[in-house]
Amino acid sequence: MFNFQKGVFHPFSFKTLLLSAAFLLLLLTAFTLPAAVMVSTTPGSRELPIYCVQTDQKKIALTFDAAWGNEDTADLLSILARNQIHATFFLTGSWVDAYPDDVKAIAAAGHDIGNHSQTHPEMSTLSKEQIRDELMQVHKNVKELTGQNMCFFRPPYGDYNNLLIQTATECGYLSIQWDIDTFVS
């Protein structure tokens, strides 16, 4: 449900999800991004998303990308609640449109909702205006459903370029990337 690579859906079992979650539970405490994060995202001339935030505390950020299917959403929310785990769900606009009650449930449970684009394209191939449209359409829909403004953006496929990162920043987003992918095939 929440995992994919470069346009190819790789199904995984709920058991795999639970095993991954159990492993992460050993390491996890609630992740809170400080009010002001100073991150250098421009080594040389290449804009970069945030891959990690340095901290002396033993914390990780648990995130999920949702682009299709909601078969496991209720179970996942239950597991997170039972274990008092806070996560960030990066949602595509098509997922938001298809599962508005799940979007509301994620927000009501206190999880962060992040932007994963409207249609899940390879965003490095888009113009600035197309990027802005991809970001702001899903932003508007999530705001209408939950009353929340999203501030995190995860580029689909992990695909980004300077224009994407700069445009996302102009739209009020911190671009977030993973540094450990727990995908199990």
C-alpha positions in Angstrom: 0.0 0.0 0.0 2.6 2.6 1.0 5.7 1.5 -0.8 6.7 1.7 -4.4 9.7 2.3 -6.6 10.0 4.2 -9.9 6.4 3.5 -11.2 6.4 -0.2 -10.3 4.2 -1.3 -7.4 6.0 -3.9 -5.2 3.4 -5.4 -2.9 4.4 -6.4 0.5 2.6 -8.3 3.2 1.1 -6.9 6.3 3.5 -9.3 8.2 6.4 -7.5 6.6 5.0 -4.2 7.7 4.5 -5.4 11.2 8.1 -6.8 11.3 9.5 -3.6 10.0 7.4 -1.6 12.5 8.5 -3.9 15.4 12.1 -3.3 14.5 11.5 0.5 14.3 9.7 0.4 17.7 13.0 -0.7 19.3 14.6 2.5 18.1 11.6 4.9 18.1 10.6 7.7 20.3 8.3 10.5 19.1 10.1 12.7 16.5 9.6 16.4 16.7 11.3 18.8 14.3 12.6 21.7 16.2 10.9 25.0 15.6 13.9 26.3 13.7 16.0 23.8 11.8 19.2 25.1 10.4 20.2 22.8 7.5 22.6 23.6 4.8 20.9 22.3 1.6 23.2 23.8 -0.9 26.6 22.1 -1.2 28.2 23.7 -4.2 25.3 24.6 -6.5 23.1 21.5 -5.9 20.0 22.0 -3.9 19.2 19.1 -1.6 16.3 17.9 0.4 16.7 17.2 4.1 17.9 13.6 4.6 18.3 13.7 8.3 18.4 16.1 11.3 21.3 15.8 13.7 20.4 15.3 17.3 22.0 13.9 20.4 18.7 12.2 21.2 18.0 8.6 20.0 15.1 9.4 17.6 14.0 8.4 14.2 11.3 9.8 11.9 8.9 7.2 10.8 7.2 8.1 7.5 4.8 6.4 5.0 4.1 7.3 1.4 0.5 6.8 0.3 -0.2 6.8 -3.4 -2.8 4.0 -3.8 -4.8 1.5 -1.8 -5.9 1.9 1.8 -6.4 -1.8 2.8 -4.0 -1.5 5.8 -4.6 2.1 6.8 -6.9 1.4 9.8 -4.6 -1.4 11.1 -1.5 0.8 10.7 -3.2 3.7 12.6 -4.2 1.2 15.3 -0.6 -0.1 15.7 0.8 3.4 15.8 -1.8 4.4 18.5 -1.3 1.3 20.6 2.5 2.0 20.7 2.2 5.8 21.0 4.1 6.3 17.8 3.9 9.6 15.9 4.5 9.3 12.1 4.3 11.4 9.0 2.2 10.3 6.1 3.1 11.7 2.7 -0.1 11.7 0.6 -0.7 12.1 -3.1 -3.7 14.1 -4.2 -5.3 11.1 -5.9 -5.0 9.2 -2.6 -6.5 12.2 -0.7 -9.4 12.3 -3.2 -10.0 8.5 -3.0 -9.8 8.2 0.8 -10.9 11.4 2.4 -12.0 9.6 5.6 -8.6 8.1 6.0 -7.0 11.5 5.6 -9.2 12.8 8.4 -8.4 9.8 10.5 -4.6 10.3 10.1 -5.0 14.0 11.1 -7.3 13.2 14.0 -4.8 10.7 15.3 -2.2 13.5 15.5 0.1 12.4 12.7 1.7 14.8 10.4 0.5 14.9 6.8 3.0 15.7 4.2 2.7 16.5 0.5 3.7 13.8 -2.0 2.3 15.7 -5.1 -1.0 15.6 -6.8 -0.3 12.9 -9.4 3.1 11.3 -8.4 5.0 12.4 -11.5 8.8 12.5 -12.0 8.9 16.1 -10.8 12.4 16.9 -12.1 10.8 16.9 -15.6 8.2 19.6 -14.8 8.2 23.3 -15.2 8.1 25.6 -12.2 4.4 26.2 -12.8 3.6 22.5 -13.1 5.6 21.8 -9.9 3.6 24.6 -8.1 0.3 23.1 -9.4 1.3 19.6 -8.2 2.1 20.9 -4.8 -0.7 23.4 -4.2 -3.6 21.3 -5.5 -3.1 18.5 -2.9 -2.3 21.2 -0.3 -5.6 22.9 -0.9 -7.5 19.6 -0.7 -5.8 18.5 2.6 -6.4 21.9 4.1 -10.2 21.7 3.2 -10.4 18.2 4.7 -8.4 18.7 7.9 -7.9 22.4 8.4 -4.1 21.8 8.4 -1.5 23.4 6.3 1.2 20.9 5.3 4.8 21.9 5.5 6.7 18.8 4.5 7.1 17.6 0.9 8.6 14.3 -0.3 9.5 14.1 -4.0 7.9 11.1 -5.7 10.5 8.4 -6.5 13.1 10.5 -4.6 13.5 12.4 -7.9 14.5 16.1 -7.5 16.5 18.9 -9.0 17.3 22.4 -8.0 14.1 23.8 -9.6 11.9 21.4 -7.6 13.6 22.1 -4.3 13.5 25.9 -4.8 9.9 25.9 -5.9 8.8 23.7 -3.0 10.6 26.1 -0.7 8.8 29.1 -2.3 5.5 27.2 -1.7 6.3 26.9 2.0 7.6 23.4 2.1 10.7 21.7 3.6 11.7 19.0 1.1 12.2 15.7 2.9 14.0 12.6 1.7 14.6 9.3 3.4 18.1 8.2 4.5 17.1 4.6 5.3 14.6 2.8 3.1 12.9 -0.1 5.0 11.4 -1.5 1.8 11.5 -5.3 1.9 10.8 -7.1 -1.3 
